[in-house]
Amino acid sequence: MENKLFKIEKKILDNLTDQEGIIYSEIRVSNNPLTIDELTKRDKFKPVYYDSIMHDDKIIHAEAIFLNTSNFYLYLSREDYNINSYEMKIYYKASDLNEVNFFIMGLKRLKQK
């Protein structure tokens, strides 16, 4: 059975390893409060990949990858275009773990609002 989440994960990780010569660490974030549309509007996140469809004159995203200004990657994915929430994985250099923890703590504060 085909995995419908994080469809290009292996390709992305292989590409990062080939480009930078390091292995990226990974954290899967449960109960992610962010959406692709929200991240697209934020200056701290640069989109590097979208998997989308056009429906009723509107672009709907199933997956996206963003590069954060702190140089870690956020990969948002959902199984179906009709699902409102996204699963999230963060790919980061092990030396940046503190920065990633700080980001995750900010997500927790967003969830509590």
N, C-alpha and C positions, 0 to 999 in steps of 0.2 A: 504494500500500500504506500502510495506517495505521501510524503510529509508535506502538508500544506502551509506550515509555518516556517519562516526563515529559509525560503527556497534557495537562495544563492549564498548561504552562509559559508559553505566550503570554498566556493570560488573567491569570496571576499577575503577570508582568512588566508588562503593560499597567496592571493595577490599582495596582501599586507606583508606577509612573511617574505615573499620574494623581493618586494620593494625595499624593505627596511632591514631585512636580515635578522629580525627578532620574532619571537612567538608572542602573540597577544594573549593576554589573560581575558577571561570572560566572566561576567556576572549576569544572571537572569533575574530581572526585576519583576516581582509579582505585584499585582494590583497597580499597574502603571496608570497614572492619571493623565498622561500627555497624549495628544493626538498628532498626527502628521501635519495637519493644517496649523496647529498651534506652533509647532517647531519651525515651520516654514516662515512664520512671521517674526521669529526672534533672531536678533543680530548675532547671538552667540553660536548659532547652529547653521552650518553651510550644508545644503543638500548635496549628496554625491550619488544618489541612486533613487529612482522611483519605479514602482510597478503599479500601473494605474489603468483604468478604463474610462472611456467617455460614456456617460449615461445621462440622458435628458439634458444635454448641453452643459453638463457639469463633469469635471474630472474627479474621479473617486479613486483614492489610493488604497491598495492592499498592503503594500510594503514600502518602506523608505529607509535609507541610511543617511545619517547626518554626521558631519565632523564637528565636534565641539571646539571652541577656541582654546580649550585646555588639551587638545589633541587626543581625545578619545572619541570613539565612534558609538553612536546609538543606532540600533537596528530595531525598527518597529515593524511588526508583522501581525496580520490577522488572517484567519482561515477563509473568511468569506467577506465580500464587499458589504453585506448586510449587517455585519457585526460592528457595533459602535466602538468597542475598546480594542486596544492593541497590546500584544505581548511585547516585551522589550528585552533586548540583550545589550549589554555595554561591553565593548572590546577596548582594552587599554593596556598600556605598558605597565608591567608590574611595579615599576618605580613611581607610577602615578596613582597608586591605590588610595592615598589620602585624599587626593583631589576628587576621585570617583566617589569615595565615601561621603564627602561634603555634598556632592551633587545628589546622591541618593537621600541624604537627610533632608535636602530641600524638597525632594519629591514627597517625602513623608508629610512635610508641612502642607504641601498642596492637597494631599489626600484628606487631611483633617479639616480643611475649609469647607 
